[in-house]
């Protein structure tokens, strides 16, 4: 088993008003020359968690960080007009929170980051600021995911 010390959260960068299945994602990644889906897990709008790549296999989701990370992606990340936006449903927030908690239990001491947080620190001040982000993915502050209040039980909405 490879050493894991980073959990990288992503969005699929697809519009919230459209469906983007795990099959769509895999097909797109194959077209880009990947050997399959680049992410280990994919969270659909209904909160279902799809396992796409074995954890013991390096991902293809964050160049320079794949060897020691796990990639988790949620469906969405763009509003109906195609602008970057946190489009997570209550179901996705619940599943993503649970997924992160389980991964941190399995890989204690790992750091949780968004893809945008792996952008280069262009001004060398030790902080990756919004103007330095290569992309806005996952469109929310991934490091605080466990500090967010738990979403309401989506089964009772």
N, C-alpha and C positions, 0 to 999 in steps of 0.2 A: 504494500500500500504506500502511496506517495504521502509526503508531509503536506498537510493542509493548515494554513495559518491566515487565510483570507477568504471571506465570503463576499462576493461581488454581486450587487443587485442591479438589474437592468430592466428596461421596458422594451417592448418589441418595436416601438416607434411607429405604431399603427393607430389609425383613427378609432376613437372610442365608439363611434356609431357604426363600425364595421366589424365583422367577425374575422379573426385571424387564428385559425386552428393550429395545433401542433404540427399537423401535416403540411400546412402552408409554410410554417416556419422551417421545417426540415427541408422542404422543396427549395425554398429560397436559399438556404445555407448550402445545399448541394449545388445549386446553380453558381454560387460564389466560389465553388471549389473546395468546400469543406468536406470531410468524410461523413458528415451527418450533422445533426444539430450541434451548435457550438456550446449551448447551455446544458447544464446537468438537469435542471428542473424548469418547468414552465407552468405558470399559474394562469388559468383561464378566467374569464370574467365571472363565471359561476363559482369560482373558488376551487375548482378541481385542480389537483396538482399532478402534472404529467412528468414522469421520469423519462428524460430524453437521452441521457448519456451516463454510462456507469461512472460513479464517483472515483473509482480507481484509475480512470482514464482522464488525462488532462483535457481541459475544455479548449474552446476556440472562441473566447468571448472578451478577453482583455489582454491585448498584446503585451508581452513582457511579464505578465502575472499569471498566465494560465497554468504553469507547472505546479504552483502551490495554492491554487484557489478553486473554489466551487462557484459556478455561475448559476444564478437564479433570475429568471426573467418573468415579468408579468405582461399579459396581453394588454396593449394600449400604450399610453404615453403621449398621444396627440388628441386634441379636442376635435370637434366636428369640422372645424375650419383648417385642421392640419397644423395647429400651433402646439408647441410643447406644453404639456399640462399633466398634473397628477390626476389620472383618470381611474385610479383604482376603485373598484366597487367595494362595498362593505365585505362581500365574500372574499375578494382578493386581499384586502387588508388583514382579515382574520387568518387566511391561509398563509400569507407571507409572514406574518408575525409568528405563527406556529412553526413554520418551516425554519425560520431563523433561530428560534429557541431550540429546536431539535438539533440543528447543525452546530450550534454553540455547545450543546451538551456533548455531542459526538466529537467535536474538535475544540476543546476548551482553550481559551486564550486567543482564538481567532479574532480578527478585526473585521467588522462589517462596514463595507463602503459601497457607495454607488459608483457606477462606471465613470461618472464625471469626476469623482474624487481622485481618480488615477491619472488625471491630466497633468502635464508638466507644470511645475511652479516657475512660471516665466520671470517673475520679478524677484525670485529667490528670497522671499520673506518667510518661508516655512509654512505657508498656508495656500491652499488651492482656492482661489477666489472665483466668483462667477464669471468674471471677464477672462479667466484663464481656461475655462472649461472647453474642451474640444467638442463635446456634445453635452446636452442637458440630462441625459439618461441617468437615473430613472425618474427624474422630475419631482423628486422629494428628497429630504435629507435622510439618507439611508442609515447613517450612524445613530440616529435617534429613534429608530423604528421600535425598539423595546421600551422607550420612554413615552411613546405616544399612548394615550389611553386606549385600552382595548376597544375595538369597534363593538357596537351592539351585536348580540348573537344574531347572525344573518338569517337564521331559520325562523326568527320571530318578527321579521320586518313586515 
